[in-house]
Amino acid sequence: MDSWIKPHRIVLLLLAVALVAFIATTMHWEWLPEYAGALVAGVWVTILILVSTVIVGFLLAVPLGLFQVTGPKPLALLSKCFCTLIRGTPLLLQLWLIYYGVGSLFPQVPWIRDSFLWPYLREAWPYGVMALALSFAGYEGEVMRGAFAGVPGGELEAARAYGMKPFTLLRRIWLPRAVARALPTLNGEVVLQLKATPLVATITVIDLYAVTSKVRQATYIIYEPLLLLALIYLCLTGILVATFRYFENKSPTRDG
């Protein structure tokens, strides 16, 4: 394994340190202590939305991909139509249709309005989570379709020859091999999902982006909150990439 310390990385690190030092000493940061608590809360909201939508979306993506490979035909067609619809329409449009469309129907249903779910359904975040999870499922459904189809048939036939039941085969061989093959693409999709989370601010969810918007409106300081926002997203992206890179290295994908 090559050493991490290489000339180009040292140069980039020095440039980054110089840039951070310049920004910290020449720009206006007096607002930061006042809004630090809100920014930390916004970061946690962003992380929570990301984690919940990725988990729910991936759990939906697995059957969406599997149905397209194995059938039956009606489910394969429905899965294909869902993925095509999600991938062919803007996420912001999906978010608004769910929030302003589905969200406006619930108050008109008495049993929903009188149920224990109503205090939650009155909030904006369930609709944001639903929209982002469905969007992730639509994209990852196609990724998992290709991953399931790419698993060598010989491995599956060998498992069947040993008498392995279909669900056991899926759980122990087919799904793990498909996930291992899909990890590089999943890495990129999760990063894109992170960068899509600011859209929930359009339906009044107070995430990290919404907090920085409030800072700009209250202080009339434009660039510093945006630079801090960019830095936080860069750090979160770096953590995601490093995490996926670790699992990619631990999950061999070569066929043999």
SVG drawing of the C-alpha trace seen along z (x, -y; Angstrom):
<svg xmlns="http://www.w3.org/2000/svg" viewBox="-64 -43 70 73">
<polyline fill="none" stroke="black" stroke-width="0.4" points="0.0,0.0 1.4,-3.4 2.0,-6.0 -0.7,-8.6 2.0,-11.4 2.6,-12.4 3.8,-15.7 0.5,-16.6 -1.5,-15.9 0.9,-18.0 0.5,-20.9 -3.3,-20.6 -3.3,-20.4 -1.1,-23.5 -3.3,-25.4 -6.4,-24.3 -4.8,-25.5 -3.8,-28.8 -7.3,-29.3 -8.9,-28.5 -6.5,-30.9 -7.3,-33.7 -11.1,-33.2 -10.9,-33.0 -8.8,-36.2 -10.3,-38.5 -14.0,-37.7 -16.8,-38.4 -17.5,-35.6 -18.8,-37.5 -22.3,-36.0 -21.0,-32.4 -21.2,-32.1 -24.8,-33.2 -25.9,-30.7 -23.6,-27.9 -26.3,-25.9 -28.7,-26.2 -26.1,-25.2 -25.2,-22.1 -28.9,-21.2 -29.2,-21.7 -26.3,-19.4 -28.0,-16.7 -31.3,-17.2 -29.5,-16.9 -27.7,-13.7 -30.9,-12.2 -32.7,-13.0 -29.9,-11.5 -29.6,-8.3 -33.3,-7.7 -34.0,-8.3 -31.0,-6.1 -32.1,-3.2 -35.8,-3.4 -34.9,-4.0 -32.5,-1.1 -35.0,1.3 -37.4,0.3 -34.7,0.5 -33.9,4.1 -37.3,5.5 -37.6,3.0 -34.4,4.3 -35.2,7.9 -38.6,7.8 -37.2,6.4 -34.8,9.4 -36.9,12.3 -40.5,11.1 -43.4,11.8 -44.1,9.7 -46.7,7.4 -44.4,6.6 -41.5,6.2 -43.5,3.7 -44.7,1.8 -41.1,1.6 -39.8,0.4 -42.6,-2.3 -41.8,-3.5 -38.1,-3.8 -38.7,-5.6 -41.2,-8.0 -38.9,-8.9 -35.8,-9.3 -37.7,-11.3 -39.1,-14.0 -37.4,-16.6 -37.0,-15.8 -38.3,-19.3 -41.5,-18.5 -41.9,-15.2 -41.3,-16.9 -43.9,-19.5 -46.5,-17.0 -46.1,-14.9 -46.1,-17.8 -48.8,-20.0 -50.7,-17.2 -50.7,-14.2 -50.2,-16.4 -53.4,-18.4 -55.5,-15.3 -54.8,-13.9 -56.7,-16.6 -59.8,-15.7 -59.7,-12.1 -61.4,-11.9 -59.7,-8.7 -56.3,-10.0 -57.0,-13.4 -58.2,-11.7 -55.4,-9.1 -52.1,-9.2 -50.3,-9.8 -51.9,-13.2 -49.4,-15.2 -46.6,-13.8 -48.4,-14.2 -49.0,-17.9 -45.3,-18.4 -43.3,-18.9 -40.5,-16.4 -42.4,-13.2 -43.2,-14.4 -39.6,-15.4 -38.4,-12.0 -41.0,-10.2 -40.1,-12.2 -36.3,-11.8 -36.7,-8.1 -38.8,-7.4 -36.4,-9.3 -33.5,-7.3 -35.4,-4.1 -36.1,-4.9 -32.5,-5.5 -31.2,-2.6 -33.8,-0.3 -32.1,-0.5 -28.7,-0.2 -29.8,3.0 -31.4,4.3 -28.0,4.2 -26.3,5.6 -28.6,8.5 -28.3,9.3 -24.5,9.0 -24.1,11.7 -22.7,14.8 -25.4,17.4 -23.0,20.2 -22.9,19.1 -26.7,19.2 -26.9,22.5 -24.4,24.0 -26.3,22.8 -29.5,24.3 -27.7,27.6 -26.8,27.7 -30.5,27.5 -30.5,23.9 -34.0,22.4 -34.7,19.3 -34.9,16.9 -31.7,18.4 -30.0,18.0 -31.0,14.4 -30.0,13.6 -26.6,15.4 -25.4,15.2 -27.3,13.1 -28.0,10.0 -24.5,9.7 -22.8,10.2 -25.2,7.7 -24.5,5.1 -20.8,5.6 -21.0,5.0 -23.2,1.9 -21.1,0.2 -19.2,-2.2 -22.4,-3.4 -24.2,-3.5 -21.3,-5.7 -22.0,-8.3 -25.8,-8.1 -25.6,-8.6 -23.4,-11.7 -26.0,-13.0 -28.7,-12.3 -26.8,-14.4 -26.6,-17.3 -30.4,-16.9 -31.3,-17.3 -31.4,-21.1 -34.6,-20.8 -36.5,-20.0 -36.0,-23.7 -38.6,-24.6 -41.3,-22.9 -40.2,-24.5 -38.0,-21.7 -35.2,-23.4 -32.1,-21.6 -28.5,-23.0 -29.3,-24.9 -32.4,-26.5 -30.3,-27.6 -27.8,-29.3 -30.6,-31.0 -31.9,-32.4 -28.5,-33.7 -28.2,-35.5 -31.6,-37.0 -31.0,-38.1 -27.5,-39.5 -27.3,-40.5 -24.0,-38.6 -24.0,-36.6 -20.7,-34.9 -19.6,-33.7 -22.7,-31.5 -22.5,-30.0 -18.8,-29.3 -19.4,-27.6 -22.3,-25.6 -20.0,-24.5 -17.3,-23.4 -19.7,-21.3 -21.0,-19.6 -17.5,-18.9 -16.7,-17.3 -19.8,-15.2 -19.1,-14.1 -15.5,-13.2 -16.8,-11.0 -19.3,-9.3 -16.6,-8.6 -14.1,-7.3 -16.7,-5.0 -17.8,-3.6 -14.2,-3.2 -13.5,-1.2 -16.4,1.2 -15.4,1.4 -11.9,2.5 -13.4,5.1 -15.9,6.5 -14.1,8.3 -16.2,8.0 -14.1,10.0 -15.8,13.0 -14.0,16.2"/>
</svg>
